[in-house]
Amino acid sequence: MRFVFRTLCLIAVTCVLGIYGWSQSTPGPASADAPNPASADTQKPASGDTQKTAHQDKKKVGPVKEMGKGGEDIGVGAAKGTGDLAKGTAGAVGHLAQGNVGSAGASFGKGVGGLGKNVAVGTGKGIGKIGKGIGGEFKKL
């Protein structure tokens, strides 16, 4: 009786985590339908302006915004990792229901591996951007 209760609790918790992971929304690209007023009435530049390099056109990102982007990368990595964990856990539950213990372990391991990969990549990118932002703040001093 205890084994059945524990198994049902494990399945219930797994389903809740799976639903939570799949319900995470990913940020979409900027709306393509919004009109850009600056590009509506653009004219060709004079012949002297054509010598600009790509570095001159690039806008600089402020240090605070850079640190904010770093926090965003960390959050995106954690969200993607949670989704991978949920998929792996759901697959493991399906394999357990069929009685395939080995396949269940493999599915769960794949989900945990995806979690580790996405969290590590997101954290690495995020900490790099945060460090770049902190360096930019020290440049101002």
VEXKOL-930323 format. One record per atom (N, C-alpha, C): x, y, z; residue in three letters; atom name. Coordinates in steps of 0.2 Angstrom, whole numbers, plus 5000, padded with zeros to 4 digits. Example, Ala and Ser with C-alpha at 12.3 -4.5 7.8 and 13.67 -1.06 7.14 Angstrom:
# VEXKOL-930323
- px:py:pz:code:site
- 5066:4972:5039:ALA:N
- 5062:4978:5039:ALA:CA
- 5066:4984:5039:ALA:C
- 5064:4989:5035:SER:N
- 5068:4995:5036:SER:CA
- 5064:5000:5039:SER:C
# end
This chain:
# VEXKOL-930323
- px:py:pz:code:site
- 5004:4994:5000:MET:N
- 5000:5000:5000:MET:CA
- 5004:5006:5000:MET:C
- 5010:5006:5004:ARG:N
- 5014:5012:5004:ARG:CA
- 5018:5013:4997:ARG:C
- 5019:5008:4994:PHE:N
- 5023:5008:4988:PHE:CA
- 5018:5011:4982:PHE:C
- 5012:5010:4982:VAL:N
- 5007:5013:4978:VAL:CA
- 5006:5020:4979:VAL:C
- 5006:5022:4986:PHE:N
- 5005:5029:4988:PHE:CA
- 5011:5033:4985:PHE:C
- 5017:5030:4987:ARG:N
- 5023:5034:4985:ARG:CA
- 5023:5035:4977:ARG:C
- 5021:5030:4974:THR:N
- 5022:5030:4966:THR:CA
- 5017:5035:4964:THR:C
- 5011:5035:4966:LEU:N
- 5006:5040:4964:LEU:CA
- 5008:5047:4966:LEU:C
- 5011:5048:4972:CYS:N
- 5014:5055:4974:CYS:CA
- 5019:5057:4969:CYS:C
- 5024:5052:4967:LEU:N
- 5029:5054:4962:LEU:CA
- 5026:5056:4956:LEU:C
- 5021:5052:4953:ILE:N
- 5018:5054:4947:ILE:CA
- 5015:5061:4947:ILE:C
- 5011:5062:4953:ALA:N
- 5008:5068:4953:ALA:CA
- 5013:5074:4953:ALA:C
- 5018:5074:4957:VAL:N
- 5023:5079:4957:VAL:CA
- 5027:5080:4951:VAL:C
- 5028:5074:4947:THR:N
- 5031:5075:4941:THR:CA
- 5027:5078:4936:THR:C
- 5020:5077:4936:CYS:N
- 5015:5080:4931:CYS:CA
- 5015:5087:4933:CYS:C
- 5015:5089:4939:VAL:N
- 5015:5096:4941:VAL:CA
- 5021:5100:4938:VAL:C
- 5027:5097:4939:LEU:N
- 5033:5100:4937:LEU:CA
- 5033:5100:4929:LEU:C
- 5031:5095:4926:GLY:N
- 5030:5095:4919:GLY:CA
- 5026:5101:4916:GLY:C
- 5020:5101:4919:ILE:N
- 5016:5107:4917:ILE:CA
- 5019:5113:4918:ILE:C
- 5022:5114:4924:TYR:N
- 5025:5121:4925:TYR:CA
- 5030:5122:4920:TYR:C
- 5035:5117:4918:GLY:N
- 5040:5118:4914:GLY:CA
- 5037:5120:4907:GLY:C
- 5032:5117:4905:TRP:N
- 5030:5118:4898:TRP:CA
- 5026:5125:4897:TRP:C
- 5023:5127:4903:SER:N
- 5020:5133:4903:SER:CA
- 5024:5139:4903:SER:C
- 5031:5139:4903:GLN:N
- 5035:5144:4903:GLN:CA
- 5035:5147:4896:GLN:C
- 5034:5154:4896:SER:N
- 5034:5157:4889:SER:CA
- 5041:5159:4887:SER:C
- 5042:5159:4881:THR:N
- 5049:5162:4879:THR:CA
- 5048:5169:4876:THR:C
- 5052:5173:4877:PRO:N
- 5051:5180:4874:PRO:CA
- 5052:5180:4867:PRO:C
- 5047:5183:4863:GLY:N
- 5047:5183:4856:GLY:CA
- 5051:5189:4853:GLY:C
- 5052:5189:4847:PRO:N
- 5056:5195:4844:PRO:CA
- 5051:5201:4844:PRO:C
- 5054:5206:4843:ALA:N
- 5050:5213:4843:ALA:CA
- 5045:5212:4837:ALA:C
- 5040:5216:4838:SER:N
- 5034:5216:4834:SER:CA
- 5036:5218:4827:SER:C
- 5035:5214:4822:ALA:N
- 5037:5216:4815:ALA:CA
- 5031:5221:4812:ALA:C
- 5025:5221:4815:ASP:N
- 5020:5225:4813:ASP:CA
- 5020:5232:4814:ASP:C
- 5024:5234:4819:ALA:N
- 5025:5241:4822:ALA:CA
- 5029:5245:4816:ALA:C
- 5026:5250:4814:PRO:N
- 5029:5254:4809:PRO:CA
- 5035:5258:4812:PRO:C
- 5041:5259:4809:ASN:N
- 5047:5262:4811:ASN:CA
- 5046:5269:4808:ASN:C
- 5045:5274:4812:PRO:N
- 5044:5281:4809:PRO:CA
- 5051:5284:4806:PRO:C
- 5057:5281:4808:ALA:N
- 5063:5284:4806:ALA:CA
- 5064:5281:4799:ALA:C
- 5062:5275:4797:SER:N
- 5063:5272:4791:SER:CA
- 5058:5274:4785:SER:C
- 5053:5278:4787:ALA:N
- 5048:5279:4783:ALA:CA
- 5050:5285:4778:ALA:C
- 5054:5290:4780:ASP:N
- 5056:5295:4775:ASP:CA
- 5063:5296:4775:ASP:C
- 5067:5290:4774:THR:N
- 5074:5290:4774:THR:CA
- 5076:5292:4767:THR:C
- 5082:5296:4766:GLN:N
- 5085:5298:4760:GLN:CA
- 5092:5295:4759:GLN:C
- 5094:5295:4753:LYS:N
- 5101:5292:4752:LYS:CA
- 5106:5297:4755:LYS:C
- 5111:5294:4758:PRO:N
- 5116:5299:4761:PRO:CA
- 5120:5302:4756:PRO:C
- 5123:5308:4757:ALA:N
- 5128:5311:4753:ALA:CA
- 5134:5307:4752:ALA:C
- 5138:5308:4746:SER:N
- 5143:5304:4744:SER:CA
- 5149:5304:4750:SER:C
- 5149:5309:4754:GLY:N
- 5154:5309:4759:GLY:CA
- 5152:5305:4765:GLY:C
- 5146:5303:4766:ASP:N
- 5144:5299:4772:ASP:CA
- 5144:5291:4770:ASP:C
- 5146:5290:4764:THR:N
- 5146:5283:4762:THR:CA
- 5152:5279:4765:THR:C
- 5157:5283:4768:GLN:N
- 5163:5280:4770:GLN:CA
- 5163:5278:4777:GLN:C
- 5157:5278:4780:LYS:N
- 5156:5276:4787:LYS:CA
- 5158:5268:4788:LYS:C
- 5161:5266:4794:THR:N
- 5162:5259:4795:THR:CA
- 5157:5257:4799:THR:C
- 5156:5250:4800:ALA:N
- 5151:5247:4804:ALA:CA
- 5152:5249:4811:ALA:C
- 5158:5250:4813:HIS:N
- 5159:5252:4821:HIS:CA
- 5156:5258:4822:HIS:C
- 5156:5263:4818:GLN:N
- 5153:5270:4819:GLN:CA
- 5146:5269:4820:GLN:C
- 5142:5265:4816:ASP:N
- 5135:5264:4816:ASP:CA
- 5133:5261:4822:ASP:C
- 5137:5257:4825:LYS:N
- 5134:5253:4831:LYS:CA
- 5134:5257:4837:LYS:C
- 5128:5256:4840:LYS:N
- 5126:5260:4847:LYS:CA
- 5130:5257:4852:LYS:C
- 5132:5260:4857:LYS:N
- 5135:5257:4863:LYS:CA
- 5130:5256:4868:LYS:C
- 5130:5250:4871:VAL:N
- 5126:5248:4877:VAL:CA
- 5128:5250:4883:VAL:C
- 5124:5253:4887:GLY:N
- 5127:5256:4894:GLY:CA
- 5128:5250:4899:GLY:C
- 5132:5251:4904:PRO:N
- 5134:5246:4908:PRO:CA
- 5128:5243:4912:PRO:C
- 5124:5247:4914:VAL:N
- 5118:5245:4918:VAL:CA
- 5114:5240:4913:VAL:C
- 5113:5242:4907:LYS:N
- 5109:5238:4903:LYS:CA
- 5112:5232:4901:LYS:C
- 5119:5232:4901:GLU:N
- 5123:5226:4900:GLU:CA
- 5122:5221:4906:GLU:C
- 5122:5224:4912:MET:N
- 5121:5219:4917:MET:CA
- 5114:5216:4917:MET:C
- 5109:5220:4915:GLY:N
- 5102:5218:4915:GLY:CA
- 5101:5212:4910:GLY:C
- 5105:5213:4904:LYS:N
- 5105:5208:4899:LYS:CA
- 5108:5201:4902:LYS:C
- 5113:5202:4906:GLY:N
- 5116:5196:4909:GLY:CA
- 5111:5193:4914:GLY:C
- 5108:5196:4918:GLY:N
- 5102:5193:4922:GLY:CA
- 5097:5190:4918:GLY:C
- 5096:5193:4912:GLU:N
- 5091:5190:4907:GLU:CA
- 5093:5183:4905:GLU:C
- 5100:5183:4903:ASP:N
- 5103:5177:4900:ASP:CA
- 5103:5171:4905:ASP:C
- 5104:5173:4912:ILE:N
- 5104:5168:4917:ILE:CA
- 5097:5165:4918:ILE:C
- 5092:5170:4918:GLY:N
- 5085:5167:4918:GLY:CA
- 5082:5163:4912:GLY:C
- 5085:5165:4906:VAL:N
- 5083:5161:4900:VAL:CA
- 5086:5154:4901:VAL:C
- 5092:5154:4903:GLY:N
- 5095:5147:4904:GLY:CA
- 5092:5143:4909:GLY:C
- 5090:5146:4914:ALA:N
- 5086:5142:4919:ALA:CA
- 5079:5140:4917:ALA:C
- 5076:5144:4913:ALA:N
- 5069:5142:4910:ALA:CA
- 5070:5136:4905:ALA:C
- 5075:5137:4901:LYS:N
- 5076:5132:4896:LYS:CA
- 5078:5125:4899:LYS:C
- 5082:5126:4904:GLY:N
- 5084:5120:4908:GLY:CA
- 5078:5116:4912:GLY:C
- 5074:5120:4914:THR:N
- 5068:5118:4918:THR:CA
- 5063:5114:4913:THR:C
- 5063:5117:4907:GLY:N
- 5059:5114:4902:GLY:CA
- 5062:5107:4900:GLY:C
- 5068:5107:4899:ASP:N
- 5072:5100:4897:ASP:CA
- 5071:5095:4903:ASP:C
- 5071:5097:4909:LEU:N
- 5070:5093:4915:LEU:CA
- 5063:5090:4915:LEU:C
- 5058:5095:4913:ALA:N
- 5051:5092:4913:ALA:CA
- 5050:5087:4908:ALA:C
- 5053:5088:4902:LYS:N
- 5052:5084:4896:LYS:CA
- 5055:5077:4898:LYS:C
- 5061:5077:4901:GLY:N
- 5064:5071:4903:GLY:CA
- 5061:5067:4908:GLY:C
- 5058:5071:4913:THR:N
- 5054:5068:4919:THR:CA
- 5047:5065:4916:THR:C
- 5044:5068:4911:ALA:N
- 5038:5066:4909:ALA:CA
- 5039:5059:4905:ALA:C
- 5045:5059:4901:GLY:N
- 5047:5053:4897:GLY:CA
- 5048:5048:4902:GLY:C
- 5052:5049:4907:ALA:N
- 5053:5044:4912:ALA:CA
- 5047:5041:4915:ALA:C
- 5042:5045:4917:VAL:N
- 5036:5043:4920:VAL:CA
- 5032:5038:4915:VAL:C
- 5032:5040:4908:GLY:N
- 5029:5036:4903:GLY:CA
- 5033:5029:4902:GLY:C
- 5039:5029:4903:HIS:N
- 5043:5023:4902:HIS:CA
- 5042:5019:4909:HIS:C
- 5041:5022:4914:LEU:N
- 5040:5018:4921:LEU:CA
- 5033:5015:4920:LEU:C
- 5028:5019:4917:ALA:N
- 5021:5016:4917:ALA:CA
- 5021:5010:4913:ALA:C
- 5025:5010:4908:GLN:N
- 5026:5004:4903:GLN:CA
- 5030:4998:4906:GLN:C
- 5034:5000:4912:GLY:N
- 5038:4995:4915:GLY:CA
- 5045:4995:4912:GLY:C
- 5047:5000:4908:ASN:N
- 5054:5000:4906:ASN:CA
- 5058:5004:4910:ASN:C
- 5061:5001:4915:VAL:N
- 5065:5005:4920:VAL:CA
- 5071:5008:4917:VAL:C
- 5075:5004:4913:GLY:N
- 5081:5007:4910:GLY:CA
- 5080:5013:4905:GLY:C
- 5074:5012:4901:SER:N
- 5073:5018:4897:SER:CA
- 5070:5024:4901:SER:C
- 5067:5023:4907:ALA:N
- 5065:5028:4911:ALA:CA
- 5071:5032:4914:ALA:C
- 5076:5028:4916:GLY:N
- 5082:5031:4919:GLY:CA
- 5086:5035:4913:GLY:C
- 5086:5032:4907:ALA:N
- 5089:5036:4902:ALA:CA
- 5085:5042:4900:ALA:C
- 5079:5042:4900:SER:N
- 5075:5048:4899:SER:CA
- 5076:5054:4904:SER:C
- 5076:5051:4910:PHE:N
- 5077:5056:4916:PHE:CA
- 5084:5059:4916:PHE:C
- 5089:5055:4914:GLY:N
- 5096:5057:4913:GLY:CA
- 5097:5062:4908:GLY:C
- 5093:5061:4902:LYS:N
- 5094:5066:4897:LYS:CA
- 5091:5072:4899:LYS:C
- 5085:5072:4903:GLY:N
- 5082:5078:4905:GLY:CA
- 5087:5082:4910:GLY:C
- 5090:5078:4914:VAL:N
- 5095:5082:4919:VAL:CA
- 5101:5084:4915:VAL:C
- 5103:5081:4910:GLY:N
- 5109:5083:4906:GLY:CA
- 5107:5090:4902:GLY:C
- 5101:5090:4900:GLY:N
- 5099:5096:4896:GLY:CA
- 5098:5102:4901:GLY:C
- 5096:5100:4907:LEU:N
- 5095:5106:4913:LEU:CA
- 5102:5108:4914:LEU:C
- 5107:5104:4915:GLY:N
- 5114:5106:4917:GLY:CA
- 5117:5110:4911:GLY:C
- 5116:5108:4905:LYS:N
- 5119:5111:4899:LYS:CA
- 5116:5118:4899:LYS:C
- 5109:5119:4899:ASN:N
- 5106:5126:4898:ASN:CA
- 5108:5130:4904:ASN:C
- 5108:5128:4910:VAL:N
- 5109:5132:4916:VAL:CA
- 5116:5134:4915:VAL:C
- 5121:5130:4913:ALA:N
- 5128:5132:4913:ALA:CA
- 5129:5137:4908:ALA:C
- 5126:5136:4902:VAL:N
- 5127:5141:4896:VAL:CA
- 5124:5147:4898:VAL:C
- 5118:5147:4901:GLY:N
- 5115:5154:4902:GLY:CA
- 5119:5157:4908:GLY:C
- 5121:5154:4913:THR:N
- 5125:5157:4918:THR:CA
- 5131:5160:4916:THR:C
- 5135:5156:4911:GLY:N
- 5141:5158:4909:GLY:CA
- 5140:5165:4905:GLY:C
- 5135:5165:4900:LYS:N
- 5134:5171:4896:LYS:CA
- 5132:5177:4901:LYS:C
- 5128:5175:4906:GLY:N
- 5125:5180:4910:GLY:CA
- 5131:5183:4914:GLY:C
- 5135:5179:4917:ILE:N
- 5140:5182:4921:ILE:CA
- 5145:5186:4917:ILE:C
- 5147:5184:4911:GLY:N
- 5151:5187:4906:GLY:CA
- 5148:5194:4905:GLY:C
- 5142:5195:4904:LYS:N
- 5139:5201:4903:LYS:CA
- 5139:5206:4909:LYS:C
- 5137:5202:4915:ILE:N
- 5138:5206:4921:ILE:CA
- 5145:5209:4922:ILE:C
- 5150:5205:4921:GLY:N
- 5157:5207:4922:GLY:CA
- 5158:5213:4917:GLY:C
- 5156:5212:4911:LYS:N
- 5157:5218:4906:LYS:CA
- 5154:5224:4908:LYS:C
- 5148:5224:4911:GLY:N
- 5144:5229:4914:GLY:CA
- 5148:5233:4920:GLY:C
- 5150:5228:4924:ILE:N
- 5154:5231:4930:ILE:CA
- 5160:5234:4928:ILE:C
- 5164:5232:4923:GLY:N
- 5170:5235:4920:GLY:CA
- 5168:5242:4917:GLY:C
- 5162:5242:4914:GLY:N
- 5160:5248:4911:GLY:CA
- 5159:5254:4916:GLY:C
- 5156:5251:4922:GLU:N
- 5155:5256:4927:GLU:CA
- 5161:5258:4930:GLU:C
- 5166:5254:4931:PHE:N
- 5173:5256:4933:PHE:CA
- 5176:5261:4929:PHE:C
- 5175:5260:4922:LYS:N
- 5178:5265:4917:LYS:CA
- 5175:5272:4918:LYS:C
- 5169:5273:4921:LYS:N
- 5166:5279:4922:LYS:CA
- 5170:5283:4928:LYS:C
- 5172:5279:4932:LEU:N
- 5175:5282:4938:LEU:CA
- 5182:5286:4937:LEU:C
# end
